[in-house]
Amino acid sequence: MSDIYSDAYREPTELDVDKKPHVGGPKVRCQFVPLKYRNLKGHWQSRLRPRQSVAEKPICIKPKWQTLRHNGPCFPADHERLPEDVKFYYDNCPIELTEQAEEVATFYAKLMKTAFVQMREFNQNFFNEFRSCLSEEQRRYITCFELCNFSDISQYLECQREDEKERIAEENKLYGYCLVDGESRRITQFRISRPGLCCPRHGFSTTMGTIRPRVLPEDVVINCDENEEPPAPPCGHLWAAVVHDRTVRWVYAWNDIVTGCMHHAYPRNESSRRSRPPRRDLLDTARRLQQHLHHIRNEYQTLQSSENWLVRQRSVALYCIDRLAMSCDAEEVPAETTVCGLCVQNIKLCPRLGGQRNVLQLLAGNRDCRQREYKRSSIPPGIFYNLSVFICGKQPDELVFEELNTETLNEHLDFLMDGLTSSVFRICNASRLLEDRLIKIPLSATLCEQLTAYNKALKAVHMHCGFRHRRIDPLPALKRPCAIPRNSAAEQRKLRSIRLQTKPLVEATFFYLDPRITISWCLRREIPLSSIYLNYGMRKKLFWATQCTTRYFSF
């Protein structure tokens, strides 16, 4: 690590006492750093605040809880055989299926009213899985998917859904809450996903239509208090492991066999911004930030070359909060890497990458993760140089900004402007980006073209503000209005496919966008609000915004 950056030097020896300290470094080490940022004026490493060695630094991780008690995850019920009068038909002939094939048939019957059954790749993958569960005799007979009829099973399952409401309410009371330090908290994801078919929430996936297997208790890791009795597993099963780790917030975790990732269930923090949409006062503070944003940026850009080690790290951290949309509080966004918790293993600096210079990659997770998602962005040379100095000579698990903590950083943000937080920065930048994109949409565009442009604007916002990017495939190019008559069946199919991508994008950007921008845009373009916010619960949360927003609103 010490041979990479210009500010890392070996320990002086007796022969070096009479020598003048070497200034700068090889040209190749700083060829992308402007002259004003290079260390060429005798201000070498000893002038900066010296860092402690790894041996001198005590490893102290603050515990997240003292007592933790819960009932474990809620597993889906086992498959029950269908009644004798409910049959699967092939070429209008009833077929007696095996128990495994019957369960796979119910997976497809539950999706009969969704758009997935209209996708050829989805149906082909399902049919291959379905035929593998049939007997050899049935496999030779059932060879064409178009002759399969699941409507009888679908109607039966539709009637059974009404009876499940009481059971779901009981499960919510039993498994939906946990006790953290004596306080009742709701668990974010206490239900284990049911076995079924892989349905991508957005775009195209090669695994769509394949079977998502059942998660067993042997795949679940339980985290609880060592002084409490761990939750009992289902009859005839055992947990994969029972741990007592106070340094993590999750209560149990399990491995997804399809993606290979670990899913964690967290106790919800009621004060977290993830548990509710942004408050109106928070949105108004983000609008007010625009008046001070220019002065704040000038200040932290000037202090990037400060001799004070704390001030220099704080100015670079402010850039990460402002331009990279990072959070400084782990309680706000538990799944993201925060500024104060950023480790050396979560950062990667590339002088050149993909035709860009001074590229910063923020990686999620540790080196042992199977899938390390990252956010890539090109940064100014001064930030690139300072980050290279901050990580020089550190171990992978050491902090990049070791002089900062959440309390001092939040106090400085409040000193810059009353009520300023990292969430306000994110809302301000994201809302400005969305408003600029929506203004560029032409007035003569059709409804399909406007919604497609809105999706692209949301995707740009999500790529800027979201740390874990969703892979959303581009929509097919729409034809001209003359080729598709208005209100035709082809246009309705186009609208349906567009809304399939609108819903996950709106959910992903719902917590750092001012909804009044979208509502005002819909009023100017005469677009129904239900075309953007498909979920009724989401529209109910934004009732206040619909009452106070006019078509002339501007962020």
Secondary structure, 3 states (H helix, E strand, C coil): CCCCCCCCCCCCCHHHCCCCCCCCCCHHHCCCCCHHHCCCCCCCHHHCCCCCCCCCCCCCCCCCCCCEECCCCECCCCCCCCCCCCCEEECCEEECCCHHHHHHHHHHHCCCCCHHHHCHHHHHHHHHHHHHCCCHHHHHHCCCHHHEECHHHHHHHHHHCCCHHHHHHHHHHHHCEEEECCEEEEECCCECCCCEECCCCCCCCCCCCCEECCCCHHHEEEECCCCCCCCCCCCCCCCCEEECCCCCCCCEEEECCCCCCEEEECECCCCCHHHCCCCHHHHHHHHHHHHHHHHHHHHHHHHHHCCCHHHHHHHHHHHHHHHCCCCCCCCCCCCCCCCCCCEHHHEEEEEEECCEEEEEEEECCCCCCCCCCEEEEECCHHHHHHHHHHCCCCCCCCECCCCCCHHHHHHHHHHHCCCCCHHHHHHHHHHHHHHHHHHCCCCCCCHHHHHHHHHHHHHHHHHHHCCCCCCCCCCCCCCCCCCCCCCCHHHHHHHHHHHHHHHHHHHHHHHHCCHHHHHHHHHHHCCCHHHCCCCHHHHHHCHHHHHHCCCCCCC
